[in-house]
Amino acid sequence: MAINDLINEVNSIQTKKQAIKEAITAKGVTSEGKLSKFADEIKQISTGEPDWYMINRMRLKDGKERLLVRSNVRDFTSIDIKQLTEMGGGVYNESNSLRARVEQDFHIVNGTFFKNKESLAVYNETHEDVAISSDTHNDNYKFIYSFEGKPKKEVIFSDVNSYNYLKPFQNKPLLDRTAIYLKGTPYKPNRVVSFNNTKDFINASAKPQQFQTADITDKPIEVMPIDSTMFIFASQAQANMAAGFISLSIDNDSRTVSKIALDPIDQCFHSINVTTDTAGTKLYISTDWYTSLPMGHYMYIITFDQNTYAVFVGINYVVNADGLKEKNIEVYPYRISIVNNYNIVNGQIAPNKSNIPKDILIRYPVAEWYINLGATNTIYSTEVKALRKKVLADNGTPEPENDKESL
């Protein structure tokens, strides 16, 4: 072999070694660039699902704001969080690091982005600074993940406010962050009972959106925007024995009020079929119903035959492994039940529940639904008429009543 051919062959080997090193590094594994090490390094490359990240704004009890990121990445050693302020012309000013904390409990996530729409258990990362300002120029964030023996990963979330709404803070636990007070007119479009002319007593500026589905009705169904915090609570798939109350009325002098409980539809939070609730399951799998809705978080109430459901819908972005945003639609339906009373069973409080069939709802021209996912103890310990009176008084909308206690 001529000397020039030998030199060319050596150069070719070096070029290929460099290409292999770069390919291994691109997969998140540090490479020494040595032929003897390539086999072991390649074995370290994960063949699992690609990395993904979702961000939500959340309101704390004291009114301060934090960020919550749901992700499938678990093997990081630390997270550095930066707030990015838009200066114009594509230029951003980077803040000092926000303090980060990883919540080691599992969280449920589902949606159209994920294979087979099965629920996944993931970790949450959050920041715990005292407060952050998140106006339209400051709603961009960089999360920097560090790993042992692997390159860092940077994930940027931009324009977070545009799809993560937080309602104004009032410092009133019965009204803030995880509460909604819907008032609407029950009507029966075909197979279901839905509600129109819907308003949120607590957040009067919220305007309902509509979606249509030929699957169940040819009439539009109204959904109400909710705080991003309330949606995150709903996505935790926890039964709530004292979630609020339902009030049905003909007029102010003829009203019935009962506490309500929420129970998640099991099919929606597991990869196996563990429920016979076909209507609840349909509400979960029919994500195509919501494709016309703007980005954000919503709730609506609907009745199929003998069961009534509160359905929480989140339309968010998933940032994938390449840093690109993809739309994801999450749906978390809960069955609503009337609580007749509470019993003690095996030392635990257990609600005695009954369903809310549609033939009851359509008797009344007005329905009110108060749901608060973060005030279970207060709701449980307060008599229902006094609870409704307290909520309305705190809201600045007191009303004389002559209520019955139950449906």
N, C-alpha and C positions, 0 to 999 in steps of 0.2 A: 504494500500500500504506500503510495507517495506521501511525502510529509504533509503536503497541502491537504490531501484527503483525510489524513489523520487529524489535522487541526480542525477541519470542518466537522468531522464526526464528534470530536470533543466539544466543540461549540454547540453542536446540535443537542448533545446530551445535557449541557448546561442550560440551554434554552428550555428544554423539556422539563428539567428539574425545577426551574423557576416557575414554569407554568403550573406544574403540579403543586408546588408550594403555595402559589397564589390561590389555586382552586380550593385547597384544604383550608387555608386561612379564611377564604370567603364563606366557608361553611361554619365558621365560628370556632375552629380548632387551631391553636398555635402550631406552626410547623417550623422545624429546624432546617428544612430544605435538603435533608440527607436521604439518599436512597435507602439506607439501612433503617430509617425511621418512618418512611412513608406508610408501610403496612399498618403499624401500630397507630399512626396518626389518623389514617382513614377509618380505622375501627371506632375512633372516638366521635366521628361525625354522627349526629343524631338523625335517625330516619323517621322521627315522629312528625306530627303535624307542624306546619310553619308557625312561627311566632305571630301572635296577634295581641292587640291592645285596644281597650275601650275606656274613654274617660267620661266621668260625670261630675258635675258640680254638686255639692251637698251643703245644706245648712245645718249647723250645729244647734243645740238647744239654746245657747246663749246668743244666737243670731250670727255668729261668725261663719265665714265660708271656708270650706276646704275642698280639696280635689280627691277623687277616688278613681283609681285605674284598675280595671279588671283585665287580667292577662293570664295566659297559659305558661308564662316564663317563671320558673321556680328556682333555678340553680344560680341566681345572681348572688354576689357577696355584699353589694351595697347599691343604693340608688341616690343619684344626685338630681334634684329638681330645680329648674330655672324657670322664672317667669319672663316671657319675652314681650317687650313693649314695642309696638309698631311705631316707627319714626317717619315712615313715608318712603316711597321709592323702593320698597322691598327690603328696607333696612330695619333691623330690630336691635333694641338695647336689652342686654341680658342682665337680669337681676342677680343679687347674691343668692346663694343656695337656700332653698326652703327646706325646713327639717322634714325628713321622710320617716315613715313608719310602715312596716309590713304587718298586715293582720294575718295571723297564722290560721285563722278559721277558714273554712271553705265557703264559697259563695256559688250560687247557681247562675248560669247564663245560658240562654238559648237564642235561636233566631235563624234567619234565612242564610246568614253567612256560613253557618256551621253545618257540617256533613249530617245529613238525615234529620236535621233540626233537633238532634238529641241534646239534652241538657248536659252541661259539663261542670265539673267542680273546679274552681280556680281560686287563686289567691288574690287579695286586694293589696294595692299599694296606695298610700295616702300621704299627704303632707299634714303636719300638725303645727304650723306656725300660728301665732296668735290671731292674725287676720291677713287677708290679702285683698287688694283692690282689683276688681275684675270688670272694668268697663270695656267699651268696645275697642280700645287700643291696647288693653292689657290681657286679653283673653287668649293668649298663646303660651304654650308651655313646652319645655324640653325635659324629657326624662332620660337620664344617662344611666344605663345599667352596667355594672362592673362584674366580671366573672373571674374565677380562678383559672389561670392558664388559657384564657380566651380573650379575644378583643372586646372592647366595650361596644355597646349598642346605644345609639341615640334614636329616640322616638319623639317626634314633634307633633303636637296637637295644636291646630290653628282654628281661630274663630269659634272657640268653645261655646261662647254665649249664644251663638245662633241656633244651637240645638240642645241647650241645657238651660232651661228657664228656672229661676228661683224667684218665688213671689216675695213681696215686701214683708219684712219681719216686723211683728207687732209686740213681741215679748208676751204673748198670751198662749200658753201651751195647748189650749183647746182649739186654737185657730191656726197656729203656725205650721210650717214645713210639711207635715205628714197628714194634714187635714183638708177635707173638701166638704162642702155643704151644697148638694145639688137640689134644685127645685125644678120640676118639670111636669108636663102633662102626659099621663100614660095614654098610649094609643096602640091599637092592635093591627099592625100591618101583616096580614096573612098569618103565618104560623107562630109569630112571636109577639111579645109586648115590649115596646121600646118607649122612649120618652122624647118629646120635642118641646120647643120653647124653653130649652134648658138654660139655667143660670147657676152660677156659683155664688151663694150668699157671701162667703168669706172673701172671695177675690172677684169683686164686681167687674173689674176690667177684663177678665178672661172671657173670650168669645168662643163659642162652640164651633168645631169643625164638623164636617159631614163626610161619610163614606157610603158607598152603595154596594150591595151584593145581591145578585140575582139568586143566590143560593137559598135565601130565606125570605126576601121581600124585595119588592120593586120600589119601596120608599127609602129615602136616605135615613141613615142612623146617625144621631148626633153623639159626638165625643167631646169631652171637656179637657182642655189643657190642664196639666197638673205640675206641681213642683218636681224637679228632678229627684229631690230627696225622697218624696213619697214613692216614686217609681222604684228606687233602689230598695226601699223597705218592702215593697210588693214583690220584688224579684227574689227575696230571701225565702219564699215558699213556706212561710210559717202560718199555722192555724192561729186564729185570733178569736178568743172566746168572748171578747167584749170590744168590738170594732166600732161601735157607734149606735145609731138608731135609725129607724124608718118612721116617718110620720105621714099618714094619709088623711086627707081632709076633704069634706064637702064645703065647709066654711069654717071660720075661726071658732064657732061654738060647737062644732061636731068634728072632733079630731081623734084619731087613734094613734098611739105612740108605743113602739116596742124597741127594745134593744136588739141588736143584730150581731151575729158571729160570722166570720169568714173562714172557709176551709179551702185550701188549694186543691185543684183537680190533679190527682196523683199522676195521671198519664203525662202531664206537662212537665214534670220535674224528674222523670226517670226514663231510662232508655228501654224499659220493658213495660208491657201493658199490665197495669195493676188496678184498673178502674173499669167499671161498667157504665160510667157516665159518658154516653156517646155525644150528648149535646155539648158538654164541657170540653171534651176532646176536640170536637169540631171547631169550637171557638179558638182553641190553641193552634191547630194545624192550618187554619185558613188565613195565613199571613198575606195572601194576595188581596184580601179585602182592603188592606190598609196602605197599598202602594200609592194612592193619590193624596195621602195626608202629608203635610209638611213635616220636616224634621222636628222632633220634639217628643214629649211624653204626654200620654192621654189616659183617660178612664171613661168608661161608659157602663151602663147597667142595662141588662137585657133579660127577658124571661122566655124560656122554652117550656111550654106545658106546665109541669109541676115544679120547676126549679128556676130560681133567679140567680143571676151571676153578675159580679163586678169584674170587669175585664180591664187589665192594665196593659197598655201598648207603649212600647218604646221604639222610636225610630232614630237610631244613632249611627255613628260611623265606627267601623272597625279599621284601625290602622294595621296593615299587614306587614309581613317581614320585609317588604321592599319600601316601606314608608308611604304606601299609597292608601287612600281612604276608600273603603267600600261600604255601601249602605247595608245596615242590618236591622231587621224588624223582629223585636222580641214581643212575645205575648204571654201574659200570666193571668189566667182566669181563676176566679174563686167563686165557690158557691156561697150565696148569702142565705142565712137561716134566721128566723125569729128565735130569740132566746125567751123561753117561757119562764124559766127559773134556773137557779144554779144548785147543784147537788155536790156532795163530797163523796167521791168514789176512790177507794184505796188511798185515802189521805190527800187526794188531789181534787181541785175544783173542776167540776164537769158541767157544762151547760146542757140543759134539757132543751133540745132544738126541734123546730118544725120548719118545713119548707115554706116558700112564698109562691103559691101558684098564681098563674095569670088571671084566673077568674076573680081573685081578690083585688088585684091591682086595677083592673078596668072598671071597678065599681066607683072609683074615686076620680074626681077631675084634677086633683093636685097630689103630687107625691114629693116628699122631701127625704133625702138620703144624707145623713151625716156619717162620714167615715173618717176615722183618725187612726192610723196605723202605729202611732207612737204614744198613745195615751190609754193603754189597756187598763192599767190599775185604777185610774181616775174614773173611767167609764164603768168598770165593774163595780166600784164602790159607791157610785152615785145613783140615786133613784132616777128613773128614766125621765119623768116629767121635769124634775129639778135639773137634770143634765141638759135637756133641751132649752130650758129657761136660761141656764147659765151660759150656754153657747151663744144664744141670741143676744143676751145682755152684753157679753164680752165683745160681740161683733158690732154693738151699737145699733142693733135692730130688735129691741125688745117687743114682745107681742103679748097682749092679754090672751089667756087661754082658759079653756074648760075641757081638759083632755081626759080621755080614758087611759087606762094603763097598758092595755094590750090589744092586739088585733083579734 
